């Protein structure tokens, strides 16, 4: 990869250049709807949605979970244990229930 030294006026000129032809209306992005604030009373009346869980209170279905720790601390072993427990329908680590149904097919 070749590096070039660019002067500051060149960067400013590049930043002021139009990104595209503004006459193309089919490429433009629609303005998002305005944000609507709600009060505490309305917030308290809302009912939370129940999420389907793969592992009870630990691993939601359709969610992203990051397992991070120092090396050789058992991250892979933990994930293999969770995958095996979910695929066989037994509790994870003997304590947490796994979801029922075709969780792995999604």
DRENTORKOL-3810 file (N, C-alpha, C; in nm, 4 decimals):
REM DRENTORKOL-3810
@n.u->0.0837; n.v->-0.1167; n.w->0.0000; ca.u->0.0000; ca.v->0.0000; ca.w->0.0000; c.u->0.0888; c.v->0.1236; c.w->0.0000
@n.u->0.0669; n.v->0.2125; n.w->-0.0945; ca.u->0.1472; ca.v->0.3321; ca.w->-0.1072; c.u->0.0853; c.v->0.4454; c.w->-0.0271
@n.u->0.1663; n.v->0.5131; n.w->0.0527; ca.u->0.1175; ca.v->0.6261; ca.w->0.1305; c.u->0.1584; c.v->0.7550; c.w->0.0616
@n.u->0.0683; n.v->0.8514; n.w->0.0623; ca.u->0.0966; ca.v->0.9817; ca.w->0.0041; c.u->0.0783; c.v->1.0882; c.w->0.1108
@n.u->0.1617; n.v->1.1899; n.w->0.1036; ca.u->0.1454; ca.v->1.3040; ca.w->0.1925; c.u->0.0598; c.v->1.4051; c.w->0.1186
@n.u->-0.0517; n.v->1.4422; n.w->0.1806; ca.u->-0.1465; ca.v->1.5331; ca.w->0.1184; c.u->-0.1517; c.v->1.6604; c.w->0.2014
@n.u->-0.1471; n.v->1.7734; n.w->0.1342; ca.u->-0.1519; ca.v->1.9018; ca.w->0.2037; c.u->-0.2927; c.v->1.9287; c.w->0.2557
@n.u->-0.3013; n.v->2.0069; n.w->0.3617; ca.u->-0.4300; ca.v->2.0361; ca.w->0.4236; c.u->-0.5291; c.v->2.1047; c.w->0.3294
@n.u->-0.4864; n.v->2.2012; n.w->0.2440; ca.u->-0.5839; ca.v->2.2608; ca.w->0.1513; c.u->-0.6451; c.v->2.1584; c.w->0.0554
@n.u->-0.5698; n.v->2.0561; n.w->0.0182; ca.u->-0.6240; ca.v->1.9523; ca.w->-0.0693; c.u->-0.7313; c.v->1.8708; c.w->0.0032
@n.u->-0.7118; n.v->1.8455; n.w->0.1298; ca.u->-0.8107; ca.v->1.7713; ca.w->0.2090; c.u->-0.9379; c.v->1.8537; c.w->0.2213
@n.u->-0.9220; n.v->1.9849; n.w->0.2491; ca.u->-1.0392; ca.v->2.0724; ca.w->0.2597; c.u->-1.1162; c.v->2.0778; c.w->0.1289
@n.u->-1.0458; n.v->2.0846; n.w->0.0173; ca.u->-1.1119; ca.v->2.0891; ca.w->-0.1131; c.u->-1.1858; c.v->1.9589; c.w->-0.1397
@n.u->-1.1253; n.v->1.8479; n.w->-0.1023; ca.u->-1.1905; ca.v->1.7178; ca.w->-0.1203; c.u->-1.3169; c.v->1.7078; c.w->-0.0354
@n.u->-1.3109; n.v->1.7604; n.w->0.0866; ca.u->-1.4270; ca.v->1.7542; ca.w->0.1769; c.u->-1.5431; c.v->1.8379; c.w->0.1249
@n.u->-1.5147; n.v->1.9434; n.w->0.0488; ca.u->-1.6213; ca.v->2.0293; ca.w->-0.0031; c.u->-1.6797; c.v->1.9784; c.w->-0.1341
@n.u->-1.6191; n.v->1.8791; n.w->-0.1963; ca.u->-1.6697; ca.v->1.8272; ca.w->-0.3230; c.u->-1.8043; c.v->1.7597; c.w->-0.3021
@n.u->-1.8987; n.v->1.7777; n.w->-0.3948; ca.u->-2.0267; ca.v->1.7077; ca.w->-0.3827; c.u->-2.0081; c.v->1.5575; c.w->-0.3969
@n.u->-2.0856; n.v->1.4827; n.w->-0.3212; ca.u->-2.0736; ca.v->1.3375; ca.w->-0.3216; c.u->-2.1301; c.v->1.2776; c.w->-0.4488
@n.u->-2.2401; n.v->1.3274; n.w->-0.4943; ca.u->-2.3037; ca.v->1.2752; ca.w->-0.6147; c.u->-2.3872; c.v->1.3814; c.w->-0.6795
@n.u->-2.4455; n.v->1.3493; n.w->-0.7927; ca.u->-2.5326; ca.v->1.4434; ca.w->-0.8621; c.u->-2.6640; c.v->1.4516; c.w->-0.7866
@n.u->-2.6988; n.v->1.5686; n.w->-0.7368; ca.u->-2.8189; ca.v->1.5869; ca.w->-0.6558; c.u->-2.9470; c.v->1.5794; c.w->-0.7387
@n.u->-2.9356; n.v->1.5799; n.w->-0.8734; ca.u->-3.0555; ca.v->1.5756; ca.w->-0.9562; c.u->-3.1183; c.v->1.4367; c.w->-0.9597
@n.u->-3.0452; n.v->1.3342; n.w->-0.9185; ca.u->-3.1003; ca.v->1.1987; ca.w->-0.9169; c.u->-3.1843; c.v->1.1798; c.w->-0.7921
@n.u->-3.3158; n.v->1.1968; n.w->-0.8045; ca.u->-3.4029; ca.v->1.1856; ca.w->-0.6872; c.u->-3.4244; c.v->1.0411; c.w->-0.6460
@n.u->-3.4052; n.v->0.9454; n.w->-0.7379; ca.u->-3.4276; ca.v->0.8056; ca.w->-0.7021; c.u->-3.3173; c.v->0.7503; c.w->-0.6136
@n.u->-3.2016; n.v->0.8169; n.w->-0.6093; ca.u->-3.0916; ca.v->0.7723; ca.w->-0.5237; c.u->-3.0921; c.v->0.8395; c.w->-0.3871
@n.u->-3.1766; n.v->0.9405; n.w->-0.3690; ca.u->-3.1760; ca.v->1.0131; ca.w->-0.2431; c.u->-3.2440; c.v->0.9309; c.w->-0.1335
@n.u->-3.2008; n.v->0.9551; n.w->-0.0125; ca.u->-3.2552; ca.v->0.8835; ca.w->0.1034; c.u->-3.3648; c.v->0.9683; c.w->0.1651
@n.u->-3.4780; n.v->0.9059; n.w->0.1954; ca.u->-3.5907; ca.v->0.9780; ca.w->0.2546; c.u->-3.5563; c.v->1.0242; c.w->0.3949
@n.u->-3.6110; n.v->1.1372; n.w->0.4314; ca.u->-3.5903; ca.v->1.1921; ca.w->0.5655; c.u->-3.6595; c.v->1.1020; c.w->0.6683
@n.u->-3.5927; n.v->1.0658; n.w->0.7781; ca.u->-3.6568; ca.v->0.9788; ca.w->0.8775; c.u->-3.7677; c.v->1.0537; c.w->0.9501
@n.u->-3.8652; n.v->0.9797; n.w->1.0057; ca.u->-3.9717; ca.v->1.0462; ca.w->1.0810; c.u->-3.9143; c.v->1.1114; c.w->1.2069
@n.u->-3.9760; n.v->1.2166; n.w->1.2551; ca.u->-3.9238; ca.v->1.2833; ca.w->1.3747; c.u->-3.9337; c.v->1.1931; c.w->1.4973
@n.u->-3.8405; n.v->1.2122; n.w->1.5891; ca.u->-3.8379; ca.v->1.1342; ca.w->1.7124; c.u->-3.9514; c.v->1.1811; c.w->1.8032
@n.u->-4.0254; n.v->1.0877; n.w->1.8583; ca.u->-4.1375; ca.v->1.1201; ca.w->1.9460; c.u->-4.0996; c.v->1.0833; c.w->2.0893
@n.u->-4.1003; n.v->1.1824; n.w->2.1769; ca.u->-4.0697; ca.v->1.1589; ca.w->2.3178; c.u->-4.1941; c.v->1.1072; c.w->2.3882
@n.u->-4.1750; n.v->1.0145; n.w->2.4826; ca.u->-4.2866; ca.v->0.9665; ca.w->2.5635; c.u->-4.2566; c.v->0.9973; c.w->2.7094
@n.u->-4.3629; n.v->1.0097; n.w->2.7870; ca.u->-4.3475; ca.v->1.0410; ca.w->2.9281; c.u->-4.3320; c.v->0.9159; c.w->3.0127
@n.u->-4.3032; n.v->0.9358; n.w->3.1397; ca.u->-4.2846; ca.v->0.8246; ca.w->3.2321; c.u->-4.4097; c.v->0.7412; c.w->3.2519
@n.u->-4.5278; n.v->0.8075; n.w->3.2524; ca.u->-4.6540; ca.v->0.7352; ca.w->3.2698; c.u->-4.6767; c.v->0.6393; c.w->3.1535
@n.u->-4.6547; n.v->0.6899; n.w->3.0322; ca.u->-4.6719; ca.v->0.6055; ca.w->2.9138; c.u->-4.5692; c.v->0.4923; c.w->2.9111
@n.u->-4.4484; n.v->0.5232; n.w->2.9548; ca.u->-4.3435; ca.v->0.4204; ca.w->2.9600; c.u->-4.3785; c.v->0.3103; c.w->3.0593
@n.u->-4.4358; n.v->0.3469; n.w->3.1736; ca.u->-4.4727; ca.v->0.2486; ca.w->3.2755; c.u->-4.5884; c.v->0.1590; c.w->3.2297
@n.u->-4.6714; n.v->0.2074; n.w->3.1372; ca.u->-4.7845; ca.v->0.1292; ca.w->3.0885; c.u->-4.7443; c.v->0.0310; c.w->2.9789
@n.u->-4.6265; n.v->0.0460; n.w->2.9240; ca.u->-4.5811; ca.v->-0.0438; ca.w->2.8172; c.u->-4.5465; c.v->-0.1796; c.w->2.8755
@n.u->-4.5799; n.v->-0.2838; n.w->2.8024; ca.u->-4.5480; ca.v->-0.4191; ca.w->2.8462; c.u->-4.4304; c.v->-0.4707; c.w->2.7643
@n.u->-4.3283; n.v->-0.5229; n.w->2.8321; ca.u->-4.2121; ca.v->-0.5724; ca.w->2.7576; c.u->-4.2474; c.v->-0.6975; c.w->2.6774
@n.u->-4.1804; n.v->-0.7115; n.w->2.5641; ca.u->-4.2014; ca.v->-0.8306; ca.w->2.4825; c.u->-4.1243; c.v->-0.9473; c.w->2.5436
@n.u->-4.1817; n.v->-1.0640; n.w->2.5382; ca.u->-4.1129; ca.v->-1.1837; ca.w->2.5845; c.u->-4.0258; c.v->-1.2352; c.w->2.4716
@n.u->-3.8992; n.v->-1.2519; n.w->2.4996; ca.u->-3.8076; ca.v->-1.3041; ca.w->2.3999; c.u->-3.7940; c.v->-1.4540; c.w->2.4164
@n.u->-3.7789; n.v->-1.5208; n.w->2.3040; ca.u->-3.7517; ca.v->-1.6639; ca.w->2.3107; c.u->-3.6051; c.v->-1.6811; c.w->2.3507
@n.u->-3.5814; n.v->-1.7671; n.w->2.4452; ca.u->-3.4457; ca.v->-1.7863; ca.w->2.4949; c.u->-3.3935; c.v->-1.9234; c.w->2.4540
@n.u->-3.2678; n.v->-1.9280; n.w->2.4133; ca.u->-3.2027; ca.v->-2.0548; ca.w->2.3826; c.u->-3.1593; c.v->-2.1194; c.w->2.5138
@n.u->-3.0971; n.v->-2.0390; n.w->2.6007; ca.u->-3.0604; ca.v->-2.0826; ca.w->2.7351; c.u->-3.1272; c.v->-1.9852; c.w->2.8317
@n.u->-3.2037; n.v->-2.0379; n.w->2.9253; ca.u->-3.2855; ca.v->-1.9580; ca.w->3.0160; c.u->-3.2057; c.v->-1.8451; c.w->3.0820
@n.u->-3.2508; n.v->-1.7215; n.w->3.0621; ca.u->-3.1949; ca.v->-1.5987; ca.w->3.1197; c.u->-3.0495; c.v->-1.5725; c.w->3.0841
@n.u->-2.9944; n.v->-1.6428; n.w->2.9852; ca.u->-2.8547; ca.v->-1.6213; ca.w->2.9475; c.u->-2.8387; c.v->-1.5894; c.w->2.8001
@n.u->-2.9001; n.v->-1.6697; n.w->2.7141; ca.u->-2.8738; ca.v->-1.6624; ca.w->2.5707; c.u->-3.0035; c.v->-1.6464; c.w->2.4922
@n.u->-3.0328; n.v->-1.5246; n.w->2.4421; ca.u->-3.1571; ca.v->-1.5048; ca.w->2.3677; c.u->-3.1471; c.v->-1.5593; c.w->2.2259
@n.u->-3.2596; n.v->-1.6061; n.w->2.1737; ca.u->-3.2647; ca.v->-1.6522; ca.w->2.0352; c.u->-3.2606; c.v->-1.5300; c.w->1.9447
@n.u->-3.1844; n.v->-1.5392; n.w->1.8380; ca.u->-3.1752; ca.v->-1.4294; ca.w->1.7436; c.u->-3.0939; c.v->-1.3127; c.w->1.7931
@n.u->-3.0228; n.v->-1.3286; n.w->1.9020; ca.u->-2.9410; ca.v->-1.2210; ca.w->1.9564; c.u->-2.7944; c.v->-1.2447; c.w->1.9284
@n.u->-2.7158; n.v->-1.1464; n.w->1.9580; ca.u->-2.5716; ca.v->-1.1560; ca.w->1.9426; c.u->-2.5107; c.v->-1.1644; c.w->2.0816
@n.u->-2.4282; n.v->-1.2638; n.w->2.1017; ca.u->-2.3617; ca.v->-1.2820; ca.w->2.2303; c.u->-2.2126; c.v->-1.2849; c.w->2.2082
@n.u->-2.1402; n.v->-1.2088; n.w->2.2869; ca.u->-1.9952; ca.v->-1.2054; ca.w->2.2768; c.u->-1.9378; c.v->-1.2748; c.w->2.3992
@n.u->-1.8571; n.v->-1.3756; n.w->2.3752; ca.u->-1.7869; ca.v->-1.4451; ca.w->2.4833; c.u->-1.6411; c.v->-1.4003; c.w->2.4756
@n.u->-1.5977; n.v->-1.3248; n.w->2.5750; ca.u->-1.4620; ca.v->-1.2702; ca.w->2.5730; c.u->-1.3945; c.v->-1.2942; c.w->2.7069
@n.u->-1.2696; n.v->-1.3340; n.w->2.6990; ca.u->-1.1890; ca.v->-1.3552; ca.w->2.8182; c.u->-1.0460; c.v->-1.3778; c.w->2.7733
@n.u->-0.9551; n.v->-1.3904; n.w->2.8683; ca.u->-0.8160; ca.v->-1.4157; ca.w->2.8317; c.u->-0.8030; c.v->-1.5558; c.w->2.7725
@n.u->-0.6931; n.v->-1.5796; n.w->2.7075; ca.u->-0.6733; ca.v->-1.7090; ca.w->2.6419; c.u->-0.6654; c.v->-1.8221; c.w->2.7438
@n.u->-0.7072; n.v->-1.9384; n.w->2.6988; ca.u->-0.7035; ca.v->-2.0620; ca.w->2.7792; c.u->-0.7904; c.v->-2.0550; c.w->2.9046
@n.u->-0.8995; n.v->-1.9743; n.w->2.8991; ca.u->-0.9869; ca.v->-1.9646; ca.w->3.0161; c.u->-1.1136; c.v->-2.0493; c.w->3.0022
@n.u->-1.1346; n.v->-2.1137; n.w->2.8858; ca.u->-1.2461; ca.v->-2.2049; ca.w->2.8698; c.u->-1.3605; c.v->-2.1533; c.w->2.7843
@n.u->-1.3368; n.v->-2.0501; n.w->2.7032; ca.u->-1.4428; ca.v->-1.9950; ca.w->2.6186; c.u->-1.4952; c.v->-2.0992; c.w->2.5207
@n.u->-1.4063; n.v->-2.1678; n.w->2.4523; ca.u->-1.4475; ca.v->-2.2682; ca.w->2.3537; c.u->-1.5170; c.v->-2.3847; c.w->2.4223
@n.u->-1.4667; n.v->-2.4281; n.w->2.5339; ca.u->-1.5285; ca.v->-2.5382; ca.w->2.6078; c.u->-1.6693; c.v->-2.5003; c.w->2.6528
@n.u->-1.6868; n.v->-2.3783; n.w->2.6994; ca.u->-1.8189; ca.v->-2.3313; ca.w->2.7399; c.u->-1.9146; c.v->-2.3320; c.w->2.6218
@n.u->-1.8716; n.v->-2.2810; n.w->2.5070; ca.u->-1.9599; ca.v->-2.2755; ca.w->2.3904; c.u->-1.9924; c.v->-2.4152; c.w->2.3385
@n.u->-1.8971; n.v->-2.5057; n.w->2.3415; ca.u->-1.9247; ca.v->-2.6442; ca.w->2.3002; c.u->-2.0255; c.v->-2.7070; c.w->2.3958
@n.u->-2.0120; n.v->-2.6814; n.w->2.5246; ca.u->-2.1072; ca.v->-2.7315; ca.w->2.6241; c.u->-2.2463; c.v->-2.6771; c.w->2.5980
@n.u->-2.2566; n.v->-2.5467; n.w->2.5712; ca.u->-2.3875; ca.v->-2.4866; ca.w->2.5440; c.u->-2.4477; c.v->-2.5456; c.w->2.4173
@n.u->-2.3683; n.v->-2.5564; n.w->2.3105; ca.u->-2.4193; ca.v->-2.6138; ca.w->2.1847; c.u->-2.4659; c.v->-2.7580; c.w->2.2036
@n.u->-2.3895; n.v->-2.8375; n.w->2.2775; ca.u->-2.4259; ca.v->-2.9774; ca.w->2.3005; c.u->-2.5543; c.v->-2.9865; c.w->2.3832
@n.u->-2.5648; n.v->-2.9019; n.w->2.4859; ca.u->-2.6847; ca.v->-2.9046; ca.w->2.5704; c.u->-2.8085; c.v->-2.8623; c.w->2.4915
@n.u->-2.7965; n.v->-2.7605; n.w->2.4082; ca.u->-2.9110; ca.v->-2.7149; ca.w->2.3293; c.u->-2.9506; c.v->-2.8206; c.w->2.2275
@n.u->-2.8521; n.v->-2.8836; n.w->2.1632; ca.u->-2.8838; ca.v->-2.9833; ca.w->2.0598; c.u->-2.9446; c.v->-3.1107; c.w->2.1187
@n.u->-2.9109; n.v->-3.1436; n.w->2.2421; ca.u->-2.9664; ca.v->-3.2634; ca.w->2.3040; c.u->-3.0870; c.v->-3.2333; c.w->2.3938
@n.u->-3.1114; n.v->-3.1042; n.w->2.4227; ca.u->-3.2259; ca.v->-3.0669; ca.w->2.5048; c.u->-3.2040; c.v->-3.0808; c.w->2.6540
@n.u->-3.0816; n.v->-3.0993; n.w->2.6966; ca.u->-3.0562; ca.v->-3.1110; ca.w->2.8404; c.u->-3.0153; c.v->-2.9751; c.w->2.8975
@n.u->-3.0208; n.v->-2.9554; n.w->3.0287; ca.u->-2.9836; ca.v->-2.8276; ca.w->3.0892; c.u->-2.8358; c.v->-2.7945; c.w->3.0671
@n.u->-2.8074; n.v->-2.6656; n.w->3.0467; ca.u->-2.6692; ca.v->-2.6201; ca.w->3.0296; c.u->-2.6003; c.v->-2.6227; c.w->3.1648
@n.u->-2.4868; n.v->-2.6882; n.w->3.1716; ca.u->-2.4083; ca.v->-2.7036; ca.w->3.2946; c.u->-2.4928; c.v->-2.7609; c.w->3.4085
@n.u->-2.5974; n.v->-2.8351; n.w->3.3726; ca.u->-2.6820; ca.v->-2.8998; ca.w->3.4708; c.u->-2.7755; c.v->-2.8069; c.w->3.5454
@n.u->-2.7791; n.v->-2.6761; n.w->3.5075; ca.u->-2.8592; ca.v->-2.5805; ca.w->3.5831; c.u->-2.9586; c.v->-2.5025; c.w->3.5000
@n.u->-2.9211; n.v->-2.4532; n.w->3.3850; ca.u->-3.0071; ca.v->-2.3662; ca.w->3.3052; c.u->-3.0804; c.v->-2.4458; c.w->3.1982
@n.u->-3.2125; n.v->-2.4317; n.w->3.1931; ca.u->-3.2925; ca.v->-2.5004; ca.w->3.0921; c.u->-3.2650; c.v->-2.4415; c.w->2.9545
@n.u->-3.2736; n.v->-2.5284; n.w->2.8541; ca.u->-3.2590; ca.v->-2.4832; ca.w->2.7164; c.u->-3.3973; c.v->-2.4700; c.w->2.6553
@n.u->-3.4072; n.v->-2.3875; n.w->2.5526; ca.u->-3.5348; ca.v->-2.3682; ca.w->2.4848; c.u->-3.5812; c.v->-2.4945; c.w->2.4163
@n.u->-3.7075; n.v->-2.4980; n.w->2.3834; ca.u->-3.7621; ca.v->-2.6156; ca.w->2.3136; c.u->-3.7957; c.v->-2.5747; c.w->2.1721
@n.u->-3.8021; n.v->-2.6707; n.w->2.0849; ca.u->-3.8368; ca.v->-2.6437; ca.w->1.9467; c.u->-3.7155; c.v->-2.6451; c.w->1.8567
@n.u->-3.7332; n.v->-2.5923; n.w->1.7363; ca.u->-3.6255; ca.v->-2.5959; ca.w->1.6369; c.u->-3.5398; c.v->-2.4707; c.w->1.6467
@n.u->-3.4711; n.v->-2.4538; n.w->1.7554; ca.u->-3.3891; ca.v->-2.3342; ca.w->1.7753; c.u->-3.2675; c.v->-2.3311; c.w->1.6846
@n.u->-3.2117; n.v->-2.4467; n.w->1.6556; ca.u->-3.0908; ca.v->-2.4502; ca.w->1.5743; c.u->-3.1204; c.v->-2.4347; c.w->1.4267
@n.u->-3.2437; n.v->-2.4512; n.w->1.3848; ca.u->-3.2776; ca.v->-2.4442; ca.w->1.2428; c.u->-3.2937; c.v->-2.3005; c.w->1.1952
@n.u->-3.2940; n.v->-2.2042; n.w->1.2826; ca.u->-3.3176; ca.v->-2.0649; ca.w->1.2415; c.u->-3.1942; c.v->-1.9948; c.w->1.1992
END
